[in-house]
Structures are given as structure tokens and as C-alpha cells.
Amino acid sequence: SLTFPADVTSPVALAVHDPDADPLRVAILKGPRYGLLAGVGTNYVYRPNPGFAGADSFTYKAWDGHIYSNVGTVRFVVRTPSSDVPRIEAIKLPPEGGVWLQFFVRAGRTHELQISADLVEWEPLTTFASDVEKWTYHDTTAPAGHRFYRLVER
């Protein structure tokens, strides 16, 4: 059983061998249900669907040119993002205006809060280094209408 982080492409190497040392071909019989599997031979990569966390699997067979192997199953767990990954946790609109943002970040790292009006062009709003994992920022420049935020670790 393997464990992979969410939203990350991870390598999967199949451990197959032939007692006669014949070259093997691998056929994927049933792909994973919650992600994409790509590769050739015994080297693959798995990319979970965006936002997916939980169990997934795929099955395969090997062929040496004479006989097929038993069906093999690769099972893995995609873990949810943990609190050590920078992320925006809460957004509040206070009565006095602006926007309050609360983050979970990696302590001791530098982070940049960015804004966008269209999710294409991003500009820095502020950069900070925090010695704590929970950080709050009050954006007093937030205009009426839509504004998007993202947090980038530097």
C-alpha cells in the first residue's frame, strides 16, 4: 500500500520479474477510479483528481511472451492536505469594511499573499515571514466586487 499527497503527481514503480529473465510487457487492466495513471513498462505516474483524498487502486498483468501473470493490484491512499501546507483557512467581511483573511502556514518560511481580479494576472499584496502557523491579515484596500486571493510560499 502506498500513500500519496493530494494534488501531486507521484511515481509508481511496478515490481515485476520473470524467473526466466524474459522481457515483460505490462497491461493495465483497470485504471484508478479517482485519478490518472500514465506510463510504460513498469514505470508510471499517478495524479489524483483535484481535491480528491481517500483510497484508490489499479490492476495489471504482466506477460513474458508465453504466459500471463496473476492479476496484481496496487492500492494507495491519497492523504488530505495537512496543516503544514500554506492555505487560506477563513475569509471574513467585517462591518467596518475590507476583508479579514486567516491562514495556516509553515512557521519560519516566507509567504506572499497575492490578489487578482480575473485569476489570470496576480500581483503581490504583502509578503511576510511568520514564526507561528496561524496568521491573520486585514486587507483594507479590498474594492467592492470580486477579488481573488492566493498564498504562495517563497
C-alpha positions as CSV (number, residue, x, y, z in Angstrom):
1,S,0.0,0.0,0.0
2,L,1.3,3.4,-0.9
3,T,0.5,6.9,0.4
4,F,0.5,10.0,-1.8
5,P,-0.1,13.7,-1.1
6,A,-3.3,15.3,-2.6
7,D,-3.0,17.3,-5.8
8,V,0.6,16.0,-6.6
9,T,1.8,13.7,-9.4
10,S,3.6,10.7,-7.8
11,P,5.8,7.9,-9.3
12,V,4.6,4.3,-9.1
13,A,7.2,1.6,-10.0
14,L,5.7,-1.9,-10.5
15,A,7.8,-4.7,-9.1
16,V,7.5,-7.5,-11.7
17,H,10.1,-10.1,-12.8
18,D,10.3,-13.2,-14.9
19,P,12.1,-16.3,-13.5
20,D,13.5,-17.0,-17.0
21,A,14.5,-13.3,-17.4
22,D,12.2,-12.9,-20.4
23,P,11.3,-9.3,-21.2
24,L,7.9,-8.4,-19.7
25,R,5.1,-6.3,-21.0
26,V,2.6,-4.8,-18.5
27,A,-1.0,-4.3,-19.3
28,I,-3.2,-2.1,-17.1
29,L,-6.5,-4.0,-16.7
30,K,-8.4,-1.4,-14.7
31,G,-7.2,2.1,-14.1
32,P,-7.6,4.1,-10.9
33,R,-11.1,5.5,-10.3
34,Y,-10.1,8.8,-8.8
35,G,-7.1,9.9,-10.8
36,L,-5.0,9.4,-13.9
37,L,-2.3,6.8,-14.4
38,A,0.3,7.2,-17.2
39,G,3.5,5.4,-18.1
40,V,5.0,2.5,-19.9
41,G,6.7,-0.7,-18.8
42,T,6.9,-0.8,-15.1
43,N,7.3,3.0,-14.5
44,Y,4.1,5.0,-14.1
45,V,2.9,8.2,-12.5
46,Y,-0.4,8.7,-10.7
47,R,-2.2,12.1,-10.4
48,P,-5.3,12.2,-8.2
49,N,-8.3,14.2,-9.4
50,P,-8.3,17.8,-8.0
51,G,-9.5,17.8,-4.4
52,F,-9.6,14.0,-4.1
53,A,-8.5,12.4,-0.9
54,G,-9.1,8.7,0.0
55,A,-8.4,5.2,-1.3
56,D,-7.8,4.4,-4.9
57,S,-6.2,1.4,-6.8
58,F,-5.5,-0.1,-10.2
59,T,-4.9,-3.6,-11.5
60,Y,-2.4,-5.0,-14.0
61,K,-1.0,-8.2,-15.5
62,A,2.5,-8.9,-16.9
63,W,3.2,-11.1,-20.0
64,D,6.5,-12.6,-20.9
65,G,5.5,-13.6,-24.4
66,H,4.4,-17.1,-23.3
67,I,2.1,-16.8,-20.2
68,Y,0.3,-14.1,-18.3
69,S,1.0,-13.4,-14.6
70,N,-1.7,-13.4,-11.9
71,V,-3.5,-10.1,-11.6
72,G,-1.7,-7.6,-9.5
73,T,-3.4,-4.8,-7.6
74,V,-1.7,-1.6,-6.5
75,R,-3.6,0.1,-3.6
76,F,-2.9,3.5,-2.3
77,V,-4.2,6.3,-0.2
78,V,-4.3,9.9,-1.2
79,R,-4.0,11.9,2.0
80,T,-5.7,15.2,2.6
81,P,-3.6,18.4,2.7
82,S,-2.2,18.8,6.2
83,S,-1.8,22.0,8.2
84,D,1.8,22.2,7.2
85,V,0.8,23.3,3.7
86,P,0.1,27.0,3.3
87,R,-3.6,27.7,2.8
88,I,-6.2,30.3,3.4
89,E,-8.4,29.0,6.1
90,A,-11.1,31.7,6.6
91,I,-12.3,34.8,4.9
92,K,-14.5,37.3,6.8
93,L,-16.1,40.6,5.8
94,P,-16.2,42.8,8.8
95,P,-18.8,45.6,9.2
96,E,-16.0,48.2,9.1
97,G,-15.0,47.2,5.6
98,G,-12.2,45.3,4.0
99,V,-11.5,41.6,4.2
100,W,-10.0,39.6,7.1
101,L,-8.0,36.5,5.9
102,Q,-6.8,33.8,8.2
103,F,-4.0,31.4,7.0
104,F,-2.2,28.2,8.1
105,V,1.4,28.5,7.0
106,R,4.7,26.8,7.7
107,A,6.4,28.6,10.5
108,G,9.8,30.1,9.7
109,R,9.0,30.4,6.0
110,T,8.4,33.4,3.9
111,H,5.0,33.7,2.2
112,E,3.5,36.1,-0.3
113,L,-0.2,37.0,-0.4
114,Q,-1.3,37.7,-3.9
115,I,-4.5,39.3,-5.4
116,S,-6.2,39.1,-8.7
117,A,-9.4,40.5,-10.3
118,D,-9.5,37.8,-13.0
119,L,-7.5,34.7,-11.8
120,V,-5.0,35.4,-14.7
121,E,-3.0,38.4,-13.6
122,W,-1.6,38.2,-10.0
123,E,0.1,40.9,-8.0
124,P,1.6,40.8,-4.6
125,L,-0.4,42.3,-1.8
126,T,2.0,41.6,1.1
127,T,5.0,39.4,1.9
128,F,5.5,38.0,5.4
129,A,7.6,35.6,7.4
130,S,5.8,34.1,10.4
131,D,7.2,32.3,13.4
132,V,3.7,30.9,14.1
133,E,1.5,28.6,12.0
134,K,-1.7,30.7,12.1
135,W,-1.5,34.2,10.6
136,T,-4.2,36.8,10.0
137,Y,-4.2,39.7,7.5
138,H,-6.7,42.6,7.2
139,D,-7.0,43.8,3.6
140,T,-8.3,47.3,3.9
141,T,-7.8,48.0,0.2
142,A,-10.4,45.4,-0.9
143,P,-12.7,47.0,-3.5
144,A,-16.4,46.3,-3.9
145,G,-16.9,43.4,-6.3
146,H,-14.7,40.3,-6.9
147,R,-11.2,39.9,-5.6
148,F,-9.3,36.6,-5.5
149,Y,-6.5,35.7,-3.1
150,R,-3.8,33.1,-3.2
151,L,-0.9,32.3,-0.9
152,V,2.5,31.4,-2.3
153,E,5.4,30.1,-0.2
154,R,8.7,31.7,-1.2
